[in-house]
Amino acid sequence: MENQQPSNTQSPAALAAQPAQKLSNQGKVIFAVAIFILVAIFGVGMKWIFSVSPANAPFFLFDYAVGLSMIFLPCTLPLAFVVVPLSMGKGYAKGLGIALSFGIGVAMTLSFYGALIGAFGQALGIANVELAKNILYAIAGAMAIFFALGEIGLTNMRMPSYSGKIPDFIQKRQDFLKAGMLGLFLGNVGVGCPNPLFNAVIIPKIIAEGDIFQGWLIMLVQALGRFTPLLLLAMLGILGVNATTFLIKRRGMVERATGWATVFVGGFMFTLGLFTHDWYVYSGTHSLLETITREETITNMLGSRIATLGHTHAAPMGLGLFGQPLWWGSWFMVAVWLFPLWWYWSRKRKEAKSASDADKPLLQTKVRWMASFLVTLSLLLALIFGYALPNWFLNKIAPMHDTQGIEEEAPTAIACLTAGPYPLQIEVPTELSFKFLESGDCANSETHKLLKPIGIEHERIMHVLIVKEDFSTFAHIHSEDLGPITQEMIDNSRFGVNYTFPSEGVWRIVAQVLHDNTHTITKSFNLVIGENLSPVLITKDLAVNKVFSAEDNSIYNVSIAPDGKILAGHQTTINYHFEKDGKPVTDFSPYLGAAAHFAIWSVDLGSFVHEHGVLEVSEDGTEDHHGAINIVYAHGDGNEPISDGHADEHELSTSFGPDVKLFYAFPYPGLYKIFGQFKHGEQVITTDFMVIVDPDDHGMMMDEGEDHGH
């Protein structure tokens, strides 16, 4: 006789204690094979997602693997405590059917949210991806806090979980329909999941696509990934192997722990949405996590970054979602955390007051101890997150990352960029026009005070360096490429370049001019080219031997050799060695008044420097510019050479090689991209290498002025 069906009023937790029906040998074989396949999928998926180069990974496969990883997080793990008990004690076919019904319900809810987010992205457009993200974070954080309050007993609005609290309108349905409806309802739990891969890649991808169907499809694949380990656990449960028994027996403790953890995660997400990513940087939490993880952990695991959502290490100057100051954010987050804690204490105090005379003394003692604990915790949270971390970032981390060169920049220098024709498109020449001001407003010519005088530096009036944010394309161009510099340009402090952008995406534009033969002014801009933007995937490539071609397609073998481990804040020499046709190249010529030009970016784009090559480094570790071909021509007739402090005019070499050295102190740990330019004959060779900069374990930080950029 078949096992009796449990009544519809039984909770999933109660069903967990019922034994599974005995299976036939054939059924056991089928289940064993299916379980083996699911285990293999899960194991391979976990290994793959933490080792794959996302630049070479199909997006939907990556999406599915991200879904697999959700089983370790509170947005998916609690679902196991529902689907396993629901499936147990029902027999082979029915138990599996119930598990699949539950999964279909979860998939329907998550895919609906995907369509909704796609519509959201469509309405706001790619230019407002950051705004869309902030709104989603705020909503997800608020929802997380709302339901967490129920889990810890402060409100009556509780999400169904492994504890078996199923709403009556679901409880009264038949088993398959009940499982499906429960999946629909519980699918809400995973929408605001704090998985960095989900939040930094999957959600922005949907917003960037701005397509309802694509959003639906991406989240459907995500749901399939999330359900795979749940199905595995359910099938084990059907066989009588209940992997959730330990936690089910302690469901009250786990429920409360999950609730309080969700309060803190939700409070962070809510604050992040209201105060934006700039607050996250300002708060110091961002830099603290990078210090703990050494950042490379995240780089190795994710290997990717969203172009318009990248973080910066300089002190941010933005405002919150509604114009509120960033410094409010940390105090707001602490308040959001502390409010439920003190509310919970207030509840316990009321319970102690209304307790019986026998229980009252003990309960009141517990309440007093809880108050002491909460006072201490409140002071610690306020001190650490409200004061210490923001001040640590502003006083220690931001100044180090802001170091841009040994020359002191003019403090009030302003650069204005206009680009056209609009809309900006690929494969169409784009005119980039830069105007440099000492003070004033770019939009109001009456307030302008032009930046003067602007002189020649490294044989050009202005250097413009352009890079796509995935570092796949680089250019170094100048106003002189369009023709001679005119007096009108000089009088108006306005210079232009033309560039044809080869692909859609977000591009970083850096313009540099020399002011008063003293200050090198460096200004950066972002330009969005095209409309069909996708998440930017950065390939980590630490090769030290590469092959590059010159403008005439000549092939060069180039190797780099740092002088030991590269540490942040320490002067490092990286030797570039060139060979052609198996022979060392010994007849390089100066390129723009230097042995070489280097454009160095951290992959988070928080640090940039334009450096120059040297031929030798003295024994004391400082630059020896013998033959380092760095001269500047005074503006005017262009015939009078003047020293910029980087050349020995009496010992200039016009032919050198095969080694050129980069001498530089990287400002902070992380991954850096180095573009180098060298001149051989009439051809310019452009190289690109990546290096890892390790933190200084002794805490040495680079002082203001150690960075040698120009």
C-alpha positions as CSV (number, residue, x, y, z in Angstrom):
1,M,0.0,0.0,0.0
2,E,1.2,3.5,-0.9
3,N,2.4,5.7,2.0
4,Q,-0.5,7.8,3.2
5,Q,-0.3,11.4,2.0
6,P,0.3,13.8,4.9
7,S,-2.5,16.3,5.4
8,N,-2.1,19.7,3.7
9,T,-1.9,21.4,7.1
10,Q,1.4,19.7,8.0
11,S,4.5,21.9,7.9
12,P,7.5,21.2,5.8
13,A,9.5,20.8,9.0
14,A,7.2,18.1,10.2
15,L,7.4,16.2,6.9
16,A,11.2,16.0,7.3
17,A,10.8,13.4,9.9
18,Q,8.9,11.0,7.6
19,P,10.8,8.3,5.8
20,A,11.0,8.1,2.1
21,Q,9.2,5.4,0.2
22,K,11.3,2.4,-0.7
23,L,12.4,2.6,-4.3
24,S,12.8,-0.2,-6.8
25,N,16.3,-1.1,-7.9
26,Q,15.7,0.6,-11.3
27,G,14.5,3.7,-9.5
28,K,17.6,3.8,-7.3
29,V,19.8,3.5,-10.4
30,I,18.0,6.3,-12.1
31,F,18.2,8.5,-9.0
32,A,21.9,7.6,-8.4
33,V,22.8,8.6,-12.0
34,A,20.7,11.8,-11.8
35,I,22.4,12.7,-8.5
36,F,25.8,12.0,-9.9
37,I,25.1,14.3,-12.8
38,L,23.9,17.1,-10.5
39,V,26.9,16.7,-8.3
40,A,29.2,16.9,-11.3
41,I,27.4,20.0,-12.6
42,F,27.6,21.7,-9.3
43,G,31.3,20.8,-8.7
44,V,32.5,21.7,-12.2
45,G,30.4,24.9,-12.1
46,M,31.9,26.0,-8.8
47,K,35.5,25.3,-9.9
48,W,34.8,27.0,-13.3
49,I,33.4,30.2,-12.0
50,F,36.3,30.9,-9.7
51,S,38.9,30.1,-12.3
52,V,37.5,31.1,-15.7
53,S,38.5,34.3,-17.5
54,P,35.1,36.0,-17.9
55,A,36.3,37.7,-21.1
56,N,36.2,34.2,-22.7
57,A,33.1,32.9,-20.9
58,P,29.7,32.8,-22.6
59,F,27.5,35.1,-20.6
60,F,24.6,32.7,-20.1
61,L,26.9,30.0,-18.9
62,F,28.5,32.5,-16.5
63,D,25.0,33.5,-15.4
64,Y,24.1,29.9,-14.7
65,A,27.3,29.4,-12.7
66,V,26.6,32.5,-10.6
67,G,23.2,31.0,-9.8
68,L,24.9,27.8,-8.6
69,S,27.0,29.9,-6.2
70,M,23.9,31.4,-4.6
71,I,23.3,28.2,-2.5
72,F,26.0,29.4,0.0
73,L,24.1,32.7,0.6
74,P,21.0,33.5,2.7
75,C,19.0,34.3,-0.5
76,T,18.9,30.7,-1.6
77,L,20.0,28.4,1.3
78,P,16.8,28.8,3.2
79,L,14.8,27.5,0.2
80,A,16.5,24.1,0.8
81,F,14.6,23.9,4.1
82,V,11.3,24.1,2.2
83,V,11.9,22.0,-0.9
84,V,13.6,19.1,0.9
85,P,10.8,18.5,3.5
86,L,8.1,19.0,0.8
87,S,9.6,16.3,-1.3
88,M,10.3,13.7,1.4
89,G,7.9,10.9,2.1
90,K,6.1,11.3,-1.2
91,G,7.7,8.5,-3.3
92,Y,9.9,8.8,-6.3
93,A,7.7,10.3,-8.9
94,K,5.6,12.6,-6.7
95,G,8.5,13.8,-4.6
96,L,10.5,14.7,-7.7
97,G,7.4,16.4,-9.2
98,I,6.9,18.5,-6.1
99,A,10.5,19.6,-6.2
100,L,10.2,20.6,-9.8
101,S,7.0,22.4,-9.2
102,F,8.7,24.4,-6.5
103,G,11.6,25.2,-8.8
104,I,9.2,26.3,-11.6
105,G,7.5,28.7,-9.1
106,V,10.9,30.2,-8.1
107,A,11.9,30.5,-11.7
108,M,8.7,32.3,-12.6
109,T,9.1,34.9,-9.9
110,L,12.8,35.6,-10.6
111,S,12.3,35.8,-14.4
112,F,9.4,38.2,-13.8
113,Y,11.8,40.4,-11.8
114,G,14.3,40.1,-14.7
115,A,11.6,41.4,-17.1
116,L,10.8,44.2,-14.7
117,I,14.5,45.2,-14.3
118,G,14.8,45.1,-18.1
119,A,11.9,47.5,-18.4
120,F,13.5,49.7,-15.8
121,G,16.7,49.8,-17.8
122,Q,14.8,50.5,-20.9
123,A,13.0,53.4,-19.3
124,L,16.1,55.0,-17.7
125,G,18.6,54.2,-20.5
126,I,22.2,53.2,-20.2
127,A,23.3,56.7,-19.2
128,N,21.4,56.2,-16.0
129,V,22.7,52.7,-15.1
130,E,24.1,54.0,-11.8
131,L,20.7,55.6,-10.9
132,A,18.9,52.4,-11.7
133,K,21.4,50.5,-9.5
134,N,20.9,52.9,-6.6
135,I,17.1,52.6,-6.8
136,L,17.3,48.8,-6.9
137,Y,19.7,48.7,-4.0
138,A,17.5,50.9,-2.0
139,I,14.4,48.8,-2.7
140,A,16.1,45.5,-2.1
141,G,17.6,46.8,1.1
142,A,14.3,48.1,2.4
143,M,12.6,44.7,1.5
144,A,15.4,42.8,3.3
145,I,15.0,44.9,6.4
146,F,11.2,44.6,6.3
147,F,11.2,40.8,6.2
148,A,14.1,40.5,8.6
149,L,12.1,42.3,11.2
150,G,9.5,39.5,10.9
151,E,12.2,36.8,11.3
152,I,13.4,38.2,14.6
153,G,9.8,38.7,15.8
154,L,9.4,42.4,15.7
155,T,6.6,42.4,13.1
156,N,4.1,39.9,11.9
157,M,5.2,40.1,8.3
158,R,7.2,36.9,8.0
159,M,8.5,35.3,4.8
160,P,7.9,31.5,4.5
161,S,11.0,29.6,5.3
162,Y,12.2,26.2,6.5
163,S,10.1,26.8,9.7
164,G,7.0,25.9,7.7
165,K,5.0,29.0,8.2
166,I,2.9,28.8,5.0
167,P,0.0,31.2,4.4
168,D,-3.4,29.6,4.5
169,F,-4.3,30.3,0.9
170,I,-1.2,28.3,-0.2
171,Q,-1.6,25.6,2.5
172,K,-5.1,24.6,1.2
173,R,-3.9,23.8,-2.3
174,Q,-3.0,20.3,-3.6
175,D,0.7,19.2,-3.2
176,F,1.9,20.1,-6.7
177,L,0.1,23.4,-6.8
178,K,1.0,24.2,-3.3
179,A,4.7,23.6,-4.0
180,G,4.5,25.8,-7.1
181,M,2.7,28.6,-5.3
182,L,5.2,28.4,-2.5
183,G,8.0,28.7,-5.0
184,L,6.3,31.7,-6.5
185,F,6.1,33.3,-3.1
186,L,9.6,32.4,-1.9
187,G,11.2,33.5,-5.2
188,N,11.1,37.0,-3.8
189,V,13.8,36.1,-1.2
190,G,16.5,36.0,-3.8
191,V,15.9,39.2,-5.7
192,G,18.2,41.4,-3.6
193,C,20.9,38.8,-3.0
194,P,24.2,40.3,-1.8
195,N,26.3,38.2,-4.2
196,P,28.9,40.5,-5.7
197,L,28.8,38.6,-9.0
198,F,25.0,39.0,-9.2
199,N,25.0,42.7,-8.2
200,A,28.1,43.8,-10.2
201,V,27.6,41.7,-13.4
202,I,24.1,40.2,-13.8
203,I,21.9,43.0,-12.7
204,P,23.9,45.7,-14.6
205,K,23.8,43.5,-17.7
206,I,20.0,43.4,-17.6
207,I,19.9,47.2,-17.1
208,A,22.4,47.8,-19.9
209,E,20.5,45.6,-22.3
210,G,17.3,47.6,-21.6
211,D,15.2,44.8,-23.0
212,I,12.3,43.1,-21.2
213,F,12.8,39.7,-22.9
214,Q,16.5,39.7,-22.3
215,G,15.9,40.5,-18.7
216,W,13.4,37.7,-18.4
217,L,15.8,35.2,-20.0
218,I,18.9,36.2,-18.0
219,M,17.0,35.8,-14.7
220,L,15.4,32.5,-15.9
221,V,18.9,31.1,-16.5
222,Q,20.0,32.5,-13.1
223,A,17.0,30.8,-11.5
224,L,17.9,27.4,-13.1
225,G,21.4,27.8,-11.6
226,R,20.0,28.5,-8.2
227,F,17.6,25.6,-8.3
228,T,20.2,23.0,-9.4
229,P,21.7,22.4,-5.9
230,L,18.2,22.6,-4.4
231,L,17.0,19.8,-6.7
232,L,20.1,17.8,-5.7
233,L,19.2,18.2,-2.0
234,A,15.6,17.3,-2.6
235,M,16.5,14.1,-4.5
236,L,18.9,13.2,-1.6
237,G,16.0,13.8,0.7
238,I,13.7,11.5,-1.3
239,L,16.3,8.8,-0.9
240,G,16.2,9.4,2.8
241,V,19.4,11.4,3.1
242,N,18.2,14.7,4.6
243,A,21.1,17.1,4.4
244,T,19.2,19.8,6.3
245,T,18.2,17.8,9.4
246,F,20.9,19.4,11.6
247,L,19.6,22.9,10.8
248,I,16.0,22.0,10.9
249,K,16.5,20.8,14.5
250,R,17.9,24.2,15.3
251,R,15.6,26.1,13.1
252,G,14.7,28.7,15.7
253,M,18.4,29.7,16.2
254,V,19.1,29.7,12.5
255,E,16.0,31.7,11.8
256,R,17.0,34.4,14.3
257,A,20.7,34.4,13.1
258,T,19.5,34.8,9.5
259,G,17.1,37.6,10.5
260,W,19.8,39.6,12.3
261,A,22.3,39.0,9.5
262,T,19.7,40.2,7.0
263,V,19.2,43.4,9.1
264,F,22.9,44.3,8.7
265,V,23.1,43.3,5.0
266,G,19.8,45.1,4.3
267,G,20.9,48.2,6.2
268,F,24.1,48.3,4.1
269,M,22.2,47.8,0.8
270,F,19.6,50.4,1.7
271,T,22.3,53.0,2.6
272,L,24.3,52.1,-0.6
273,G,21.2,52.8,-2.7
274,L,20.3,56.1,-1.0
275,F,23.9,57.5,-0.7
276,T,25.4,55.9,-3.9
277,H,28.7,54.2,-4.6
278,D,30.5,57.4,-3.8
279,W,29.4,57.0,-0.2
280,Y,30.7,53.4,-0.2
281,V,34.2,54.7,-1.1
282,Y,33.9,57.7,1.3
283,S,32.9,55.4,4.1
284,G,36.2,53.6,4.2
285,T,34.4,50.2,4.2
286,H,35.4,49.8,0.6
287,S,39.1,50.3,1.2
288,L,39.0,48.2,4.4
289,L,37.6,45.3,2.5
290,E,40.3,45.7,-0.2
291,T,43.0,45.8,2.6
292,I,41.6,42.6,4.1
293,T,41.2,40.8,0.8
294,R,44.3,42.4,-0.8
295,E,41.8,43.1,-3.7
296,E,43.5,40.5,-5.8
297,T,41.2,37.9,-4.3
298,I,38.2,39.6,-5.9
299,T,40.2,40.2,-9.1
300,N,41.0,36.5,-9.3
301,M,37.5,35.4,-8.6
302,L,35.5,37.8,-10.7
303,G,38.0,39.1,-13.3
304,S,35.4,41.6,-14.4
305,R,34.1,45.1,-13.7
306,I,31.2,47.1,-15.0
307,A,32.4,50.1,-16.9
308,T,30.1,52.7,-15.4
309,L,30.1,51.2,-12.0
310,G,33.8,51.0,-11.3
311,H,35.2,52.2,-8.0
312,T,37.7,54.9,-7.4
313,H,40.2,55.4,-4.6
314,A,40.3,59.2,-4.6
315,A,38.1,61.1,-2.1
316,P,34.7,61.3,-3.9
317,M,32.9,64.6,-4.2
318,G,29.4,63.4,-5.1
319,L,26.1,63.6,-3.3
320,G,23.5,61.0,-2.3
321,L,20.5,60.0,-4.3
322,F,18.5,63.0,-3.1
323,G,21.4,65.4,-2.9
324,Q,22.3,64.6,0.7
325,P,26.0,64.9,1.8
326,L,28.0,61.6,1.7
327,W,29.1,61.9,5.3
328,W,25.5,61.4,6.5
329,G,25.6,57.9,4.9
330,S,27.7,56.1,7.5
331,W,25.7,57.5,10.4
332,F,22.5,56.6,8.6
333,M,23.6,53.0,8.2
334,V,24.6,52.8,11.9
335,A,21.2,54.1,12.8
336,V,19.4,51.6,10.6
337,W,21.4,48.8,12.3
338,L,20.8,50.0,15.8
339,F,17.0,50.7,15.5
340,P,15.9,47.0,15.4
341,L,18.4,46.1,18.1
342,W,17.0,48.7,20.6
343,W,13.4,47.9,19.4
344,Y,14.1,44.2,20.3
345,W,15.5,45.3,23.7
346,S,12.4,47.4,24.3
347,R,10.2,44.3,23.6
348,K,12.2,42.2,26.0
349,R,11.9,44.9,28.7
350,K,8.1,45.0,28.3
351,E,8.0,41.2,28.5
352,A,10.1,41.3,31.7
353,K,7.8,43.9,33.3
354,S,4.7,41.8,32.6
355,A,6.3,38.5,33.7
356,S,5.2,36.6,36.7
357,D,6.8,37.4,40.0
358,A,8.9,34.2,39.9
359,D,10.3,34.9,36.4
360,K,10.6,38.7,36.7
361,P,14.0,39.0,38.5
362,L,15.8,36.7,36.1
363,L,14.3,38.4,33.0
364,Q,15.0,41.9,34.3
365,T,18.6,40.9,34.9
366,K,18.8,39.6,31.3
367,V,17.4,42.9,30.1
368,R,20.0,44.9,32.1
369,W,22.8,42.8,30.7
370,M,21.3,43.2,27.2
371,A,21.2,47.0,27.6
372,S,24.8,47.1,28.7
373,F,25.8,45.0,25.7
374,L,23.8,47.2,23.3
375,V,25.3,50.4,24.7
376,T,28.7,49.0,24.1
377,L,27.8,47.7,20.6
378,S,26.2,51.1,19.7
379,L,29.3,53.0,20.7
380,L,31.6,50.6,18.8
381,L,29.5,50.7,15.6
382,A,29.3,54.5,15.7
383,L,33.0,54.9,16.4
384,I,34.1,52.4,13.8
385,F,31.7,53.0,10.9
386,G,30.6,56.6,11.7
387,Y,34.0,58.1,12.5
388,A,37.1,55.9,12.3
389,L,36.8,54.3,8.9
390,P,35.8,57.5,7.0
391,N,38.6,59.4,8.6
392,W,41.1,56.6,8.0
393,F,40.1,56.7,4.3
394,L,40.2,60.5,3.9
395,N,43.5,61.0,5.9
396,K,45.4,57.9,4.8
397,I,44.1,56.2,1.7
398,A,42.7,59.0,-0.5
399,P,45.8,61.3,-0.3
400,M,48.0,58.3,-1.4
401,H,45.8,57.6,-4.3
402,D,45.5,61.2,-5.4
403,T,49.2,61.6,-5.9
404,Q,49.7,62.3,-9.6
405,G,53.1,63.8,-10.1
406,I,56.1,65.6,-8.6
407,E,54.9,68.9,-9.9
408,E,52.2,70.6,-7.9
409,E,49.1,71.0,-10.0
410,A,47.5,74.4,-10.2
411,P,44.8,74.0,-7.5
412,T,42.1,75.9,-9.4
413,A,42.8,74.5,-12.9
414,I,39.6,73.5,-14.8
415,A,39.3,71.7,-18.1
416,C,36.2,71.7,-20.3
417,L,35.6,69.1,-22.9
418,T,33.2,69.3,-25.8
419,A,32.8,66.3,-28.2
420,G,30.9,66.1,-31.5
421,P,29.2,65.5,-33.7
422,Y,26.4,64.0,-31.6
423,P,25.3,61.4,-31.2
424,L,28.8,60.0,-30.6
425,Q,29.3,56.9,-32.8
426,I,31.9,54.4,-33.7
427,E,33.9,54.6,-36.9
428,V,33.0,58.3,-37.3
429,P,35.7,60.9,-36.7
430,T,35.0,62.7,-33.3
431,E,36.3,66.1,-32.6
432,L,37.5,66.5,-29.0
433,S,38.0,70.1,-28.0
434,F,39.6,71.0,-24.6
435,K,39.5,74.5,-23.0
436,F,41.7,75.1,-19.9
437,L,40.6,77.6,-17.2
438,E,42.3,78.9,-14.1
439,S,38.8,79.6,-12.7
440,G,35.2,80.0,-13.7
441,D,32.4,77.9,-15.1
442,C,32.6,75.9,-18.3
443,A,29.1,76.8,-19.2
444,N,29.4,80.6,-18.6
445,S,32.0,82.4,-20.7
446,E,31.6,85.6,-18.6
447,T,33.1,83.9,-15.6
448,H,36.1,82.4,-17.5
449,K,39.6,83.1,-16.4
450,L,41.8,81.4,-19.0
451,L,44.7,79.2,-17.9
452,K,47.9,81.0,-19.2
453,P,50.6,80.6,-20.2
454,I,50.4,77.0,-21.7
455,G,53.7,75.8,-23.1
456,I,55.2,72.9,-25.0
457,E,56.0,69.8,-23.1
458,H,57.7,66.8,-24.7
459,E,57.5,68.5,-28.1
460,R,53.7,68.9,-28.0
461,I,51.3,71.6,-26.7
462,M,48.8,69.0,-25.3
463,H,49.0,65.2,-24.8
464,V,45.7,63.3,-25.0
465,L,45.7,59.7,-23.9
466,I,42.6,57.6,-24.6
467,V,41.8,54.1,-23.3
468,K,38.7,52.0,-23.5
469,E,37.7,50.8,-20.0
470,D,38.4,47.2,-20.8
471,F,41.9,48.3,-21.8
472,S,41.6,46.7,-25.2
473,T,42.3,49.9,-27.1
474,F,44.8,52.7,-26.4
475,A,45.8,55.9,-28.2
476,H,48.2,58.8,-27.6
477,I,47.4,61.8,-29.8
478,H,48.1,65.5,-30.0
479,S,46.7,68.8,-31.4
480,E,49.7,69.0,-33.8
481,D,48.3,65.9,-35.6
482,L,45.7,68.2,-37.1
483,G,48.2,71.0,-38.1
484,P,50.3,73.8,-36.6
485,I,49.3,75.4,-33.3
486,T,47.8,78.8,-34.0
487,Q,48.0,82.0,-32.0
488,E,44.2,81.9,-31.6
489,M,44.4,78.5,-29.9
490,I,47.0,79.9,-27.5
491,D,45.1,83.1,-26.8
492,N,41.9,81.0,-26.0
493,S,43.7,78.2,-24.2
494,R,41.8,75.9,-26.4
495,F,43.2,72.9,-28.2
496,G,41.6,70.0,-30.1
497,V,42.2,66.5,-31.4
498,N,40.3,64.1,-33.7
499,Y,39.8,60.5,-32.8
500,T,37.8,57.7,-34.4
501,F,36.4,55.4,-31.8
502,P,36.6,51.8,-33.1
503,S,34.0,50.3,-30.7
504,E,31.1,51.1,-28.5
505,G,31.7,51.4,-24.8
506,V,32.9,53.8,-22.1
507,W,36.2,55.5,-22.9
508,R,38.5,57.4,-20.5
509,I,40.0,60.6,-22.0
510,V,43.0,62.2,-20.3
511,A,44.3,65.6,-21.4
512,Q,47.6,67.1,-20.2
513,V,49.1,70.5,-20.7
514,L,52.1,72.4,-19.1
515,H,51.1,75.6,-17.3
516,D,53.7,78.3,-16.7
517,N,56.6,75.8,-17.3
518,T,55.9,74.6,-13.8
519,H,52.6,72.6,-13.4
520,T,51.6,69.7,-15.5
521,I,47.8,69.8,-15.6
522,T,46.1,66.4,-15.9
523,K,42.4,66.1,-16.4
524,S,40.3,63.0,-17.0
525,F,36.9,62.6,-18.7
526,N,34.6,59.7,-19.5
527,L,32.8,59.5,-22.9
528,V,30.0,57.0,-23.7
529,I,30.2,55.9,-27.3
530,G,27.1,54.2,-28.8
531,E,24.1,52.8,-27.0
532,N,24.5,49.0,-27.0
533,L,26.8,48.7,-24.0
534,S,27.6,45.5,-22.2
535,P,29.4,44.7,-18.9
536,V,33.2,45.2,-19.3
537,L,35.3,42.1,-18.8
538,I,39.0,42.7,-18.1
539,T,41.3,39.8,-18.9
540,K,44.1,39.4,-16.4
541,D,47.2,38.9,-18.4
542,L,50.5,38.7,-16.5
543,A,52.7,37.5,-19.3
544,V,56.2,39.1,-19.3
545,N,57.1,38.1,-22.8
546,K,54.9,39.3,-25.7
547,V,55.1,40.0,-29.4
548,F,54.1,43.4,-30.8
549,S,53.9,44.9,-34.2
550,A,54.9,48.4,-35.3
551,E,52.9,50.6,-37.7
552,D,54.5,48.9,-40.7
553,N,53.7,45.5,-39.2
554,S,57.3,44.7,-38.2
555,I,57.4,42.2,-35.4
556,Y,59.2,42.8,-32.1
557,N,59.7,40.4,-29.2
558,V,59.4,42.4,-25.9
559,S,60.0,41.2,-22.4
560,I,59.7,43.0,-19.1
561,A,61.7,42.3,-15.9
562,P,60.9,44.1,-12.6
563,D,63.7,44.5,-10.2
564,G,62.1,42.2,-7.6
565,K,58.6,42.1,-6.1
566,I,56.6,45.3,-6.9
567,L,55.5,46.9,-3.6
568,A,53.1,49.8,-3.3
569,G,54.8,53.0,-2.4
570,H,58.3,51.8,-3.3
571,Q,60.3,52.9,-6.3
572,T,60.4,50.1,-8.8
573,T,62.4,49.6,-12.0
574,I,60.9,47.6,-14.8
575,N,63.3,46.8,-17.6
576,Y,62.0,46.6,-21.2
577,H,64.1,44.5,-23.5
578,F,63.5,44.5,-27.3
579,E,64.5,42.0,-30.0
580,K,63.7,41.8,-33.7
581,D,64.4,38.8,-35.9
582,G,66.1,37.2,-32.9
583,K,68.6,40.1,-32.5
584,P,68.6,42.9,-29.8
585,V,67.3,46.2,-31.1
586,T,70.1,48.8,-30.5
587,D,69.0,51.7,-32.6
588,F,65.9,53.2,-31.0
589,S,65.5,56.9,-31.4
590,P,63.8,59.4,-29.1
591,Y,60.0,59.5,-29.2
592,L,58.5,62.9,-28.4
593,G,61.6,64.0,-26.5
594,A,61.9,60.9,-24.4
595,A,63.3,57.4,-24.5
596,A,59.8,56.1,-24.2
597,H,56.3,57.2,-23.0
598,F,54.3,55.1,-20.6
599,A,50.6,55.5,-19.7
600,I,49.9,53.6,-16.4
601,W,46.4,52.9,-15.2
602,S,45.2,50.9,-12.2
603,V,42.5,48.6,-13.5
604,D,39.9,50.4,-11.3
605,L,40.9,53.6,-13.1
606,G,41.5,55.2,-9.7
607,S,45.1,56.0,-10.6
608,F,46.7,57.3,-13.8
609,V,50.2,58.6,-14.6
610,H,52.0,59.5,-17.8
611,E,55.6,58.5,-17.2
612,H,58.7,58.5,-19.4
613,G,61.5,56.0,-20.1
614,V,65.0,56.2,-18.8
615,L,68.1,54.3,-19.9
616,E,69.9,53.8,-16.6
617,V,69.1,53.9,-12.9
618,S,71.9,54.9,-10.5
619,E,73.1,52.7,-7.7
620,D,71.3,54.7,-5.0
621,G,68.0,53.8,-6.7
622,T,67.3,57.2,-8.3
623,E,66.9,58.1,-11.9
624,D,70.1,58.6,-13.9
625,H,69.0,60.4,-17.0
626,H,72.2,60.0,-19.0
627,G,70.8,59.6,-22.5
628,A,67.2,59.8,-21.4
629,I,66.2,62.1,-24.2
630,N,63.8,64.3,-22.3
631,I,63.7,67.9,-23.6
632,V,61.1,70.6,-23.8
633,Y,60.9,73.3,-26.5
634,A,59.8,76.8,-25.4
635,H,56.7,78.1,-27.0
636,G,57.4,80.7,-29.6
637,D,59.7,80.0,-32.6
638,G,60.1,76.4,-31.5
639,N,63.8,76.5,-31.9
640,E,65.0,77.2,-28.4
641,P,65.4,74.0,-26.3
642,I,64.9,74.3,-22.6
643,S,65.4,71.6,-20.0
644,D,62.4,70.2,-18.1
645,G,64.7,68.8,-15.4
646,H,64.9,65.4,-17.0
647,A,67.8,65.6,-19.4
648,D,71.4,66.3,-19.5
649,E,71.5,68.5,-22.6
650,H,75.2,68.0,-23.1
651,E,75.0,64.2,-23.1
652,L,71.9,63.4,-25.2
653,S,71.9,60.2,-27.1
654,T,70.1,59.7,-30.4
655,S,70.5,56.0,-30.6
656,F,70.0,53.5,-27.8
657,G,68.7,50.0,-26.9
658,P,67.9,47.2,-26.5
659,D,66.8,48.1,-22.9
660,V,64.7,51.0,-21.7
661,K,63.6,51.3,-18.1
662,L,60.4,52.4,-16.4
663,F,61.2,53.9,-13.0
664,Y,58.0,54.4,-11.0
665,A,56.4,54.0,-7.5
666,F,53.0,52.5,-7.8
667,P,50.7,54.3,-5.3
668,Y,48.6,51.4,-4.0
669,P,48.2,47.6,-4.3
670,G,46.3,46.0,-7.2
671,L,46.5,45.3,-10.8
672,Y,47.9,47.9,-13.2
673,K,47.9,48.2,-17.0
674,I,51.0,49.8,-18.6
675,F,51.0,51.0,-22.2
676,G,54.5,51.9,-23.5
677,Q,55.4,53.6,-26.7
678,F,58.9,53.4,-28.4
679,K,60.2,54.7,-31.7
680,H,62.4,52.5,-34.0
681,G,63.3,54.2,-37.2
682,E,60.1,56.0,-38.3
683,Q,57.8,53.4,-36.7
684,V,56.1,53.7,-33.3
685,I,55.8,50.5,-31.3
686,T,53.0,50.3,-28.7
687,T,53.3,47.7,-26.0
688,D,50.9,46.7,-23.2
689,F,51.7,44.7,-20.1
690,M,49.9,44.0,-16.8
691,V,51.7,43.9,-13.4
692,I,50.5,43.1,-9.9
693,V,51.5,45.5,-7.1
694,D,51.6,44.0,-3.7
695,P,50.9,45.8,-0.4
696,D,53.8,46.8,1.7
697,D,53.4,44.6,4.8
698,H,55.2,47.2,6.9
699,G,52.5,49.7,6.1
700,M,54.7,52.1,4.2
701,M,52.6,54.6,2.3
702,M,53.8,56.8,-0.5
703,D,54.2,60.4,0.5
704,E,52.8,63.2,-1.5
705,G,55.2,63.9,-4.3
706,E,56.8,60.6,-4.8
707,D,54.9,59.8,-8.0
708,H,56.8,60.8,-11.2
709,G,54.1,61.5,-13.6
710,H,54.0,64.3,-16.1
